[in-house]
């Protein structure tokens, strides 16, 4: 049996490469056994105590090669004793204590609003594209504290009332969640890049404790590359790249939600961003096909569950400014 896991190399403070946490130490141990490339990225099959069984930094997008790694890992796993596979009791106890302390410091908004965000390219013509990347999509999460979640509806939710969602709440979506992550990693937007951040909610029905809302709005971000290549930023001039490159997302927002006044939580939330995106960099896959747009992109935000897998912090959480 395999337990699939994924981790993010970049994070607030120290990365997995330089960190000293149990999580970092485990990843570093696995990496030291696979020195084919300097990068930490790849697909690896390892035991719970960090013994590398199979894996590579290369061909991570080839399902047949991934299958080959898994079969190699299973063959080696079958030959190991329990002691060779698992952490010792002392190591396991230390790991639980350390991870418990980290969980205790989590800023997950248990009483707020957590949304799953999915982004993908939209059809550009009646004729479907033949590039495999046309089916690519990516997922992230958006977090809002209790008071921020409540700010999506008016103080007095009366049918027919229209309410402007505070700009700082909408800016969070524009800067950190309406970004081109379809095929990879990109940078968030600085506040000065936000040209529009508008979202209104209309109370369409009040039934007991349940308030039904309709959302409409618009966001627009635009940023000109400053000519200096920074990881995640836009490319310096080169083949197929103009002297001055601009990137941005212009999104029209529509959605619906239901808020429970008694529990003070949303029980339903759907927001769709029909957008035009432009620009590209080495890390979000647009450079590979010189696919700099403008081109249509869709983003859907929906209510997330509360499982451990759905409590992953947003990609740009470190820029939220939460204390």
Phi, psi and omega in degrees: 000135177256144171247100183289135178224157175219148180219159181255124182292312180278140179198167178299146180075234183268142177282174177300330183290328186242355183290165181241006179289167177303317180300313180295317181298321180295314180295319180296323178297316179296317182299319183298339179269000182221089189254032182286334178216163181285332184292154175269355182283149178153189177240124184228142174249119185219159176280166179302336180265007173094014176281121181285125179259325180191165176142171182198158173277346186253163175056036182288346180260005179262106184300330180290322179287326175296317177300320179298318177299318181296318180294320177297319179297319179296320179298317180289323180301318183297338183265358184265150173277168179300321181295326180283337184272322194250163171291152173289165180301320180293317179296320180295318179296318179296319180296317179299317181296318181292315180293326176295321178294321178296317180297325179295338180263003183299141178258018177306125184281078184305323182258012181252222183233125178238123183243139168275135181241126179239132178233145178202160175290149176254157180304140181258345179202174179292337180270117182298144176286153181258005179280132178303331182291346179296337180264005182290150174208167179217160184230146175212181177231148176240131183247142175221134177288170186306311181294325178292321178297318180296335182287355176284348179227160183293158179301315176251095184284090179251137182308132180094347180288137176250140186225136176268118178294134182309142185300322183295329178290318181289324177300325178301318178295313183296318186280321191247344187235338173262067180232162185273086178256010190309313186246004182173215187252143176216182181264154173283175181259139173289160184301325182291348179276351182277110180270327177220142177207081186235133176209125178245148175239136178243131178282112182261343177195143172234116183230100184065236179273355186262127179248119179265134185237153170239132181254144170213143179183187182205137171228152176211128175238146180207131182217135178263133180295136184271006176090355179250126182280118176237143182307127180087345178273186187273154188292149171289161180306143181185191181304121177079000182246127183293163181301316178241119182252137180241147175227155179180173177218125176248113189237135172258129189250135174217147178180179178217155179204161175229127182246134179264111182294333182285312180274348181058046179215154171283136175254352175205140180201118176227124177226127181248133175247107175269111193231163168246129180239151177213157184099169179188158179218180185291342188254347180255011171083353182287330180296328183304323182244015185048043185264072186267358176075198003297145180209153183285141178219140180246141177228130179239129174246129181221161182300128179272161173279187181242021177290164179301323181294337181259015176251020176293130180298151176303151182306319183253030182303327182298344179260000179298328181084016179288141178253000000 
